[in-house]
Amino acid sequence: MSDYQWAGLMVGDEAYSGSKSYYNLEKTVQDIFGYKYVIPVHQGRAGEHLFFTTVLKKGDYVPSNTHFDTTRANISYVGAIPVDLVIQTKDCEHPFKGNIDLEKLEDLIKKVGKEKIPLATLTITNNSVGGQPVSMQNIKETKQLLSKYNIPLYFDACRFAENAYFIKKREKGFENKSIKEICREMFSYAEGCLMSAKKDGLANMGGFFACNDETLAEKVTHFLVLFEGFRTYGGLAGRDLEAIARGLQEVLDEDYLSFRINQVKYLGDQLDKLGVPIVKPTGGHAVYVDGGKMLSHINKENYPAQALACALYKEGGVRSVEVGGLMLSHEDKETGKMIFPEADLVRLAIPRRVYTNSHMDYVAAVFEEVKKKKDKIIGLRIIYEAPWLRHFTAKLEEV
């Protein structure tokens, strides 16, 4: 966090009801996102739990470009079915690889019926496919398609500012608009959003759900009071509310976003020079290494990306995270077979405002050493897994 955010911790209003820090957050969210009702939660997945418990029932479908892990889990927990419909651009350098496939979206609506789809979501940026952005055109066309069937659209908005920066740099017609202007247009196409403030809130904790529907906001608030806390703190300390409000303002700074995105690109370029297979172009918050390609001798059932993540940590203390078979595979309810994601990735997420490019050079050097030994890396099998979000607590051993 910045010195301005740390200073905010000292003036956070810890009142149980009517905290001034809450109203600072509410005003900031209304200004940037344009939504009237702002419901704070202790982190993003808490907002998902409250929202999906309110609006979904067993047998519903929720289409998205790609659901991230906690989103998928919270949808599945209530008996609904998350459906990923990202465009197929794995082996090309499309500027907006996070886009949803509109043809597949309409096919799903026609197949299951609009009454079985209470809402659709867009994840910006699209974390599971490489932190890839979604274009304004795709957002607008998604809204138009869903409106035809009277289906509301919501954002998983964790990295909204990074998405806006990519739109400014890559999409014609937005080069002269401010990040804030682009954000306001993005959010104008959706009925609301879920947000983890640990990402583009630049804070250590927190999140929120925001919308314009008063009835929906009231229903979500009922669960908020039951599970999280009073509506003006939602399980957060006042100091965290203050830090989030300030972080949301700071994240719109284009100089910050430029350094952030280009530092990710710097690491990606270093790895690319070494012949490490990465998702290109690099995304907003992380470099994604194709573990399945790098460790092609390990089959997908033995989690090559997780094996690579372990090797990186053992070699040089580089802590990455697998975004592949361990995190995202799931059982087909009809056939009982495991469905694996298209790519088995290792995510190198870069903490904001922490590291220099010298640190990125070190990460690249560790990869260089691991690459020399890659054929000796052994696949893994699960020896313990939890029923939900297994990758957080799973235990594995070498095959």
FENVENHU-V446454 format. One line per field, one symbol per residue. burial: b if it has 24 or more other C-alpha atoms within 12 Angstrom, else e. A space follows every 50 residues. Layout:
burial=???
This chain:
burial=bbeebeebbeebbeeeeebbbbbbbbbbbbebbbbbbbbbbbbbbbbbbb bbbbbbbeebbbbbbbbbbbbbbbbbbbebbbbbbbbbbbeeeebbbbbb bbeebbebbeeeebebbbbbbbbbbbbbbbbbbbbbbbbbbbbebbeebe bbbbbbbbbbbbbbbbbbbebeebeeebbbbbbbbbbbbbbbbbbbbbbb bbbbbbbbbbbbeeebbeebbebbeeebbbbbbbbbbbbbbbbbbbbbbb bbebebbbbbbbbbbbbbbbbbeeebbbbbbbbbbbbbbbbbbbbbebbb bbbbbbbbbbbbeebeebebbbbbbbbbbbeeeeeeeeebbbbbbbbbbb bbbeeeeeebeebbbbbbebbeebeebbbbbeeeeeeebebeeeeeeee
